[in-house]
Amino acid sequence: MPKIALSDVGLRSLSPPLSGTIDYWDTTLPNFACRVSQGGAKTFVLKIHNSRRAIGRYPLISLADARTEARKQLAEKTLGKTRASAILYQKALDQFLEEKQKTRRAATFRNHRLRLKQHFSFKGKLAAFSHQEAVRRLDKIETSAEHDHALSVAKTFFTWAINRRYITDSPVRGIAPHGHTSRARVLTDDELRAVWKACCSKDLPAPYGTIVKLLILTGQRRSEIAALRTSWLEEDRAELPGTVTKNKLEHAVYLSPLGIQLCKEAADEAVGETRANDALLFPGVRQGKLFAAWSKSKALLDGLSGVEDWTLHDLRRTYSTRLNAFTPPHIVEKLINHVSGTISGVARIYNRYEYAEERKAAVAEWDRRLLAIVTAPA
């Protein structure tokens, strides 16, 4: 953790890390720092009770103002003058969700809203939600994975509340995650065949069947495929903007002949219904909204295919595993838009080659192999 004398001139020259964030601690004020993210954002933070409170982002807030606020909070802590706000829990939660809906990806916002509603509904003042209450709620959760997901969301909410000065300490501070084993599910040939054939059933919502097929063909995330628009389609690929990818990087999804055909059919239907040049390939029931009937459609697909204990994300792992059998790992990582594998850190900064031809070759080979799998006798 670097320690420097923070100054206005020095702030402008702070270098971002290759990944994650780095805190530059001020030598003139205890527990005060400027946090710099990988993208270059600079945020003033103050360490209290072994947690970091965000004061504001530079240059929206000046160094002088940030130091003044930090000194005020440190003084209140030392003198014991910090008091909890009288705000109601539900009002604080509504404010939190309203803010996150504007600043977070749709999937992240839905995750926050769902888990806070499911595990942390509470009537009364926010300050009355105790550590014991948090432990009791979390102990009711059956699986380690869901426990850890819920704990992570709760930490985000209560840290936000601390930064808003609504509470003085987080009720989930000190609660450790259970830890859970990462999924390792890879579908077999028979399972891929069964899922693919079930996707052709008229009993499934039409968009869902095509989305699942494209997930098998491309290895992309479901949110990225579901967000496809006609204007993103090129002759042999779909150009995803950074607004829909998890790592916020633009990404070219190269399509096989079968993938091109599926996208073209969906695009023709979408344009035909909306008469627009920039239409969603997989619209939801409500006009202008993305397809959202995931749980109901997945249950139908499981029943039709007979395949058990799998998720749509397992198709991404299956794709990566299958392609690594005949394609170098760095090409596979390019195909699925990974930046934390063989091409990461300094290598990613200096290696700007896109491996377009290699990716096209791998996509074509997977198309050939997949067709052999899904057309083979059961």
JOGIMO-V979870 format. One record per residue. N is the residue number from 0. NEAR is the number of other ideal C-beta (glycine too) atoms within 12 Angstrom. Layout:
{{N,NEAR} {N,NEAR}}
//
This chain:
{{0,17} {1,19} {2,17} {3,24} {4,19} {5,34} {6,20} {7,19} {8,11} {9,21} {10,30} {11,16} {12,16} {13,29} {14,18} {15,20} {16,21} {17,20} {18,19} {19,15} {20,24} {21,25} {22,28} {23,31} {24,26} {25,31} {26,17} {27,19} {28,30} {29,20} {30,29} {31,35} {32,37} {33,46} {34,37} {35,33} {36,24} {37,23} {38,19} {39,19} {40,21} {41,35} {42,31} {43,41} {44,38} {45,38} {46,25} {47,30} {48,21} {49,12} {50,24} {51,28} {52,38} {53,34} {54,39} {55,26} {56,24} {57,32} {58,18} {59,15} {60,22} {61,21} {62,33} {63,21} {64,19} {65,34} {66,31} {67,20} {68,26} {69,35} {70,22} {71,23} {72,33} {73,24} {74,18} {75,19} {76,24} {77,14} {78,11} {79,9} {80,14} {81,23} {82,15} {83,23} {84,21} {85,16} {86,24} {87,20} {88,31} {89,20} {90,21} {91,34} {92,34} {93,19} {94,23} {95,35} {96,29} {97,17} {98,20} {99,25} {100,19} {101,13} {102,16} {103,20} {104,23} {105,23} {106,25} {107,22} {108,23} {109,22} {110,26} {111,33} {112,26} {113,20} {114,31} {115,36} {116,20} {117,20} {118,31} {119,37} {120,17} {121,27} {122,14} {123,18} {124,20} {125,36} {126,27} {127,22} {128,35} {129,23} {130,20} {131,15} {132,26} {133,31} {134,21} {135,18} {136,28} {137,33} {138,16} {139,16} {140,27} {141,12} {142,15} {143,18} {144,20} {145,23} {146,28} {147,25} {148,26} {149,34} {150,35} {151,27} {152,37} {153,37} {154,30} {155,32} {156,40} {157,40} {158,27} {159,31} {160,38} {161,36} {162,30} {163,24} {164,29} {165,31} {166,34} {167,27} {168,27} {169,32} {170,33} {171,37} {172,24} {173,18} {174,26} {175,15} {176,20} {177,20} {178,12} {179,16} {180,11} {181,12} {182,17} {183,15} {184,21} {185,23} {186,34} {187,17} {188,22} {189,18} {190,28} {191,37} {192,26} {193,29} {194,40} {195,38} {196,27} {197,30} {198,36} {199,22} {200,21} {201,12} {202,18} {203,30} {204,28} {205,26} {206,35} {207,38} {208,33} {209,35} {210,43} {211,48} {212,39} {213,43} {214,43} {215,44} {216,44} {217,45} {218,43} {219,40} {220,32} {221,33} {222,30} {223,41} {224,42} {225,35} {226,36} {227,42} {228,31} {229,30} {230,20} {231,30} {232,33} {233,19} {234,14} {235,22} {236,27} {237,39} {238,25} {239,33} {240,19} {241,16} {242,19} {243,31} {244,28} {245,25} {246,24} {247,17} {248,23} {249,19} {250,34} {251,30} {252,40} {253,39} {254,36} {255,33} {256,21} {257,27} {258,36} {259,27} {260,20} {261,36} {262,37} {263,24} {264,24} {265,35} {266,32} {267,17} {268,21} {269,32} {270,23} {271,13} {272,20} {273,19} {274,10} {275,18} {276,13} {277,17} {278,25} {279,33} {280,37} {281,41} {282,31} {283,22} {284,14} {285,11} {286,13} {287,16} {288,16} {289,29} {290,32} {291,25} {292,25} {293,28} {294,15} {295,17} {296,31} {297,31} {298,18} {299,23} {300,37} {301,23} {302,18} {303,24} {304,30} {305,17} {306,30} {307,17} {308,12} {309,29} {310,27} {311,36} {312,29} {313,30} {314,39} {315,36} {316,27} {317,37} {318,37} {319,30} {320,24} {321,33} {322,36} {323,25} {324,17} {325,19} {326,29} {327,20} {328,23} {329,26} {330,32} {331,33} {332,31} {333,37} {334,42} {335,43} {336,34} {337,29} {338,25} {339,19} {340,21} {341,19} {342,27} {343,22} {344,17} {345,11} {346,18} {347,24} {348,15} {349,11} {350,17} {351,10} {352,15} {353,21} {354,25} {355,19} {356,15} {357,24} {358,34} {359,28} {360,21} {361,36} {362,41} {363,27} {364,24} {365,39} {366,31} {367,20} {368,26} {369,35} {370,23} {371,17} {372,27} {373,29} {374,16} {375,16} {376,10} {377,15}}
//
